[in-house]
């Protein structure tokens, strides 16, 4: 069976997905992600994994209630997908395994991937990432985005991640919050709490954080008032 084939363009600041859709091989995207599509591509809006799953995703992870399914007819079609913030997009292949995404990072997936919800833990909540995470499973391709560039890191030897920079990770990776250093360094270095990641797996990080952007904007606005 044919599957969608996609290339990433505009890396790393303004990455977008250009997906080629063979007939009968749809791609499912977050509501509002479509930038353009060819005339032979049909768009069908549906509940995000069913009514109950969509409500849970909306209430606990602030995800859209609906997703859009793009399907080509009468030949190969094309759809261009993007994200709201300037930044990079990662493409990951799932072959029966699972992948955890932080809220707001999911962009699209092929039809063999399911999007669900899983408990993230209080460490995630203390780090500002929320109590729940998106759990993607199945077989197919997943696309997710970050603010700034997105890089993949292995955490087999442990990894310290500043809050606001975590985008995705394998379920085999555990996390806990801790101070970035001693009490004095933690409060006066500007780092505060960090995430300590451990386990056999990988994490995907964004080079910038929206929280950092908000703090920078506020400091400049207050300086001019």
N, C-alpha and C positions, 0 to 999 in steps of 0.2 A: 504494500500500500504506500502511495506517495505521501510525503510529509512536507510541510512548509519549509522553505529554505530562506534564511535571513542573513543579511550582512549589517554590520554596525558602521555607521558613517558619522563624521563630524567629531570624532574623538579628540580630546577627552572633555572638552568644555561644553559642547553642544551635541552630544551623541544622540542619534535617532536610529530607529530600526526600519530597515527596508525589507519587508517580507514578501517573498514570492510564493503564491498560493496555487498549487495544482488543484484542479477540480476535485471537490470532495475532501479536501484536507484543510479544515478550518484553523483559525487562530483565535484565541479568546483574550481580550484586552480589557484593562481597567477602563471604567467610564471616563470619557474625555481624552483618552490617549491618542485617538486617531487624528493625524495631521492631514492625510490625503489617502484616497484609494481610487483604483481604476474603475471604470464604468461597469465592468462585469462582476464586481464584488458586491455581494449582498450583506447587509448589516442586520443582525437580529439581536435585540436586547432581551436579556433573560436574568432571572434571579441569580445572584452570586452563589452557586452551589445549592440552589433550592431555597425556599422561603425561610426555613428555620436557620440554616447555615448563614444566609445573607443577613438576617437580623442579628445573629450572634457576632458576625464579623463587624457589623455596623456599630453595635453597642460596645463591644469590648476592644476592638482594634481600630475603630473609626474608618473602616473601609467602606467602599461604595456598596449600596444595596444591589446594584445591577452591574453586569458586565456585558460587553458587546462581543458577539461571535461573528467573525468575518469569513465568508465562504465564497470562493470563485465559481462561476458557472460559464460554460462555453469556452473553456481555455484557461490558461494561467492568468491569474490576477496579481495585483500588487497593492499592498497597504503599507503606509508609512506611519509608524507609531513613535511617540515622544513622551516626555514627562514634563511636569509643571516647572521644575527648577532647572537652572543650568547645571550640567554635570554629565557624568559618565553613566553608561549602561553596561551591565554584565550579562553574559549569556552562559547558562549552565545546563548541561545535559543530565537528566535523571534517568536512571535505569533500574527502577524498582526501589531506590533509596529515598530518603526524605531530606528536606532542606528547610531551615527556619529563616523567616524574614521578619525584620522589624516593621512596624506599622508604617504604611505610606510608601514603601519601597517597591511593591509589586507593580509591574507594568503589564506583562502578558505571558501567556503560555500556550502550548499546543494542546489539543483536545485530550490527550492521554494523561494530563496532569490534573490532580484534584487540589483545591485550595480549602484548607480547613483552619481550625483554631486550636491552639494548645497553650497550656499554662507555662508562663515564662519564669515565674518565681519572684520573690520579693527583692532579690538582688537586681533584677531587671527594672523593677519599679523604682528602687532607690536611685538607679542610674538615669532615670527619666525615660526609659524605654517602654514602660507600661507593664502591666501584670500578665498580658497575653501576647502571643506571637502568632504570625501566620505559619502554618505548617503545610508545605507543598510535598506531595507524594505522587508516585506513579511512574510512568515512562513517557518521556518527551522532553521538550525544551522549555526553560523558564528564563524570562528576562526581568531584571530588576534594576533599579537606578539608585544613584546617590548624588549628593551635592558635592561637586568637585570630582576628582578622579576616583575610581573604585579599584582597589588592589586586593589581591588574595594573599592570605598569610597562613602558614602552617603553625599550629599551636602545640605541637608535641612536646616542646620544651617549655611551655608556658608563655603567655603573652599578656602584657598590660595594655589596656585600651582606654583612652580617655572617653568619658561619657559624651554621647552625641555623635560618635564616629562609627558605631557598629551598624552594619547594614544587614548582613546575613551570616549564618553559621550552620555547621552540621549539628544534628541533635546529639552526637557523641561528645560535643564540647560542653563543659559546664562553666558556670560563671559565678563569681561572688564579688561584692563591692568591698573596697578597702580604701583607706587614705592613701594618697599618692606618695606620701613620705611620712616624716614625723609630724607632730601636731603643728609646729611652727611652719614647716615647709608646706604642709597641706593647705594651710589657711592663707599664706602670704605668697605662694608661688603662682596662684591663679589656677591651679589644677584641681584641688579639692578631692572629691571622690573619683576613683577610677574603677574599671572592671578588670578583674583577674581571670583570664580565660585559661582553662586546662582541659586536657583530654586528647584523644587521637582524632584529629579532624582539622578543618580549615575554617577560617573566618574571612568575611569580606568587609573591608573598611572603606569609608569615604574620607577623602583628604580634608574636607571642610565640614563644619557643622552649622546648621541653621541657628542653633542657640548662640554660637559665637558671632554669627552675622548680626543677630538681633542685638547682642550686647554692644557690638561695634557701632551700629546705627544709633542706638540709644545714647551712647556716650558722646557722639558727635552732635546729636540733636540737642542734648542737654547743655553741651558746651557753647552752643550758639544762642540759647534762650536767655 
